[in-house]
Amino acid sequence: MKKILIVDDQPEVKRLLEIILKGGGRQFFHADSGEEAVAIARSEKPDVILLDVMMPGGMDGYETTKALKEDPLTAACPIITMTAKVQAQDQEDAFAAGADDYIGKPFDISDLKEKVDKFLTQ
């Protein structure tokens, strides 16, 4: 069973991502915030994390990525950051924080599936 953690503050985005990616023995976990994402990632050790950059509250996606990559329990979890901020600097910031891949919103469904599958087959 492959584990996918979806981190987004918008319930409809989480539902859409799960619908697009369901099947193939995949188990989904959802988080609404960076803090919740870190807690779930530590306990579940997901095979891939889809992480929104812009979230309300304490930790944004960049801070969450840094926290996950600095924690020995979650450092190996691949992170795909997702954001509507699609300037070159935004992508550079995601990779500088430790993201393994990046996808802009609105996302291309085939591109999303390809990126997720790449990490699930490693």
C-alpha positions, 0 to 999 in steps of 0.5 A: 500500500502506497501512502500519499499525504495531501496538504492543502487548506482547501477541502475541494483541492484535497478531494480532487487530488484524491480522485485523480490519484486513486487506485493502485493500492494507494492510501491517502492522508490529509492535512490542513496545515504545515503543523498537521502535515509534519505530525502525520508525516512523522507517524505515517511515513508517506511515500510522497507528499503533495504540499501546497505552498500558500496556507493560512496560519503558522507554517507555509509550504516552504517552512513545512518542507524545511521542517520535514527535510530536517527531521530524520524521521521524514527527511526521505519523504519525497515532497512535491510542492504545489502552488499558484505562484508560478514565477521562476523565483517561486520554483527556486524557493521550493527547491531551496527549501528542499522540495523534490519536485514542483507543480503549478496550479492549476495543474496539468492532470497527466503531469501531476500523475507522472510526477507522483508515479515517479516517486511511488515507483522508486 
